[in-house]
Amino acid sequence: MNGSTAAWFALIGFLSLIVCGAFDPEMEKGSIKKGSIKAKALLLISIIGAFSCLIMVLQGFHLWGTYEPPIFDSNEISNISSKARGRGGIILLIIRIFPQFLVFGFGFWGWQLKPYIRLGLSLWK
């Protein structure tokens, strides 16, 4: 999978939980009716998001064995970390453990879509 395809899957997987989270106030009020367009949209968005997260987890497993993290000079690391007020070090850490970040990050993110899929399935008919 090339970089742009992976980026699209990552973006879709990330945004799907945010979009499904917008349905939370309506779910608490019970205003989503069975068979409505909102119920079908909730199910469709959550399934597409879970599928995108699954693709990213599989991509992380694919990269795990062959990924060689870039080697940074310690002077560069201290310079980047100090310029970003400590946040640059976190970004460098994510770059260093990128496949594990894909597997565990998107695995957790996709797992958060499980209640929306269940709710969408119960409201489908």
C-alpha positions as CSV (number, residue, x, y, z in Angstrom):
1,M,0.0,0.0,0.0
2,N,1.5,3.3,-0.9
3,G,1.6,6.3,1.4
4,S,-1.4,8.2,0.1
5,T,-3.7,5.2,0.3
6,A,-2.6,4.6,3.9
7,A,-3.1,8.2,4.7
8,W,-6.7,8.1,3.4
9,F,-7.4,4.9,5.5
10,A,-5.9,6.6,8.6
11,L,-7.9,9.7,8.1
12,I,-11.2,7.8,7.5
13,G,-10.5,5.6,10.5
14,F,-9.7,8.7,12.7
15,L,-12.6,10.8,11.6
16,S,-15.3,8.1,11.7
17,L,-15.1,7.9,15.5
18,I,-15.4,11.7,15.7
19,V,-18.4,11.7,13.4
20,C,-20.0,8.8,15.3
21,G,-19.4,10.7,18.5
22,A,-21.6,13.5,17.2
23,F,-24.5,11.1,17.4
24,D,-24.0,10.7,21.2
25,P,-26.4,13.4,22.3
26,E,-29.1,12.1,20.1
27,M,-28.5,8.5,21.3
28,E,-28.9,9.6,24.9
29,K,-32.2,11.4,24.2
30,G,-33.3,8.4,22.1
31,S,-34.2,10.6,19.1
32,I,-32.7,8.2,16.6
33,K,-35.6,6.0,15.4
34,K,-35.4,2.5,13.9
35,G,-34.9,2.4,10.2
36,S,-34.2,6.1,9.9
37,I,-31.5,7.7,7.7
38,K,-29.5,8.6,10.8
39,A,-29.5,5.0,12.1
40,K,-28.3,3.8,8.7
41,A,-25.7,6.5,8.4
42,L,-24.4,5.7,11.9
43,L,-24.0,2.0,11.0
44,L,-22.4,2.8,7.6
45,I,-19.9,5.3,9.1
46,S,-19.0,3.1,12.0
47,I,-18.5,0.0,9.8
48,I,-16.4,1.9,7.3
49,G,-14.3,3.4,10.2
50,A,-13.8,0.0,11.8
51,F,-12.7,-1.4,8.4
52,S,-10.3,1.5,7.9
53,C,-8.8,0.9,11.4
54,L,-8.5,-2.8,10.6
55,I,-6.5,-2.0,7.5
56,M,-4.2,0.3,9.5
57,V,-3.6,-2.4,12.1
58,L,-2.8,-4.9,9.3
59,Q,-0.4,-2.3,7.8
60,G,1.3,-1.9,11.2
61,F,1.8,-5.7,11.4
62,H,3.2,-5.6,7.9
63,L,5.7,-2.9,8.8
64,W,6.6,-4.3,12.2
65,G,9.2,-6.7,10.9
66,T,10.8,-4.6,8.2
67,Y,10.6,-1.0,9.6
68,E,13.9,0.6,10.3
69,P,13.4,3.8,12.3
70,P,15.5,6.8,11.3
71,I,18.6,7.4,13.4
72,F,18.7,10.8,15.0
73,D,21.7,12.6,16.4
74,S,21.3,13.4,20.1
75,N,22.0,17.1,19.3
76,E,19.1,17.1,16.8
77,I,16.8,15.5,19.4
78,S,17.6,18.0,22.1
79,N,17.3,20.9,19.6
80,I,13.9,19.7,18.4
81,S,12.6,19.0,21.9
82,S,13.6,22.3,23.2
83,K,12.1,24.2,20.3
84,A,8.7,22.5,20.6
85,R,8.7,22.9,24.4
86,G,8.8,19.1,25.0
87,R,6.3,18.0,22.4
88,G,8.9,17.3,19.8
89,G,10.2,14.4,21.8
90,I,6.8,12.7,21.7
91,I,6.6,13.1,17.9
92,L,10.1,11.6,17.6
93,L,9.1,8.7,19.8
94,I,6.0,8.0,17.6
95,I,8.3,8.0,14.6
96,R,10.6,5.6,16.3
97,I,7.8,3.1,17.2
98,F,5.6,3.8,14.2
99,P,4.4,0.2,13.5
100,Q,3.5,-0.4,17.1
101,F,1.7,2.9,17.1
102,L,-0.3,1.8,14.1
103,V,-1.2,-1.5,15.6
104,F,-2.1,-0.4,19.1
105,G,-3.4,3.1,18.3
106,F,-5.7,2.2,15.5
107,G,-6.6,-1.1,17.3
108,F,-7.9,0.9,20.3
109,W,-9.5,3.5,18.0
110,G,-11.4,0.9,16.1
111,W,-12.4,-0.9,19.3
112,Q,-14.1,2.4,20.4
113,L,-16.4,2.0,17.4
114,K,-17.9,-1.2,18.7
115,P,-20.9,0.3,20.6
116,Y,-21.8,2.4,17.5
117,I,-21.9,-0.7,15.3
118,R,-24.1,-2.5,17.8
119,L,-26.4,0.4,18.1
120,G,-26.6,0.8,14.3
121,L,-27.4,-2.9,13.9
122,S,-30.2,-2.7,16.5
123,L,-31.7,0.4,14.8
124,W,-31.3,-0.8,11.2
125,K,-34.7,-2.4,10.8
